[in-house]
Amino acid sequence: MSTELVAKIRKQREFKVKVGRFTFTARRPTDAEFIAFAQRGGVNYHDVASDFIVDWEGITEDDIVGGGGSDKVKFDMRLWREWVADRADFWEPIATPIIDSYNAHKTKLEDAAKNSPPGSN
């Protein structure tokens, strides 16, 4: 049961990010993860792009290595991190909506707390 709940929680944090013709599935950082960025000296676009993409749509070997096959490649975190390390053009367009999603979530929680009757938390 708890494994399913963990999966549901993670799924609720997911959203799509388009970069050119590519579509990636991103995951909003948790509070703990965002605090860790601050403790490391701030948000680094490469780290955000590398750590918070959890899937992709229609990526082929040719997209990744150029001159490769046209078969779709299943998402793999190790492969993603290797590919994105050399794709600085992906970093900001991926990281910005991920950071924005965290900030929007944080604002939503803060607004809900302000609007809650005293003693309801």
Phi, psi and omega in degrees: 000315182294327178298319178294321179293320176300315179299319179294317179300312180297319181298324179294338180272354187273149175202165183268144175231126177257134174230106185060234181269002182263142175238125180242153172258121180254161175237129177296135177295151173280170175302316182299318180292320181292321176298322178299322176301313181299320180292334178273004176105009177122176183279130177248121184304320179298314181298318179296311180299319182291320188271337191245013168266129185241355178191170175214167180239126170067021179284135180248167176301322179298322177299322187278314185245354182065128181079004179273188182286171181261003177290142177292142181255129177293139179299137176216127185300319180296318177295315179303312183296324178292316181293312185291337179300330179257012181240067179302335178292344177273331194304299183294315180296339175271314185294321184301309178293332177292314177296317179299322180294322177296312182297320179295319178297315180298316179298318179300316179294318179295319178295319179296321180294322179294327184268359179280141176296149180304137177083002181271352181272000000 
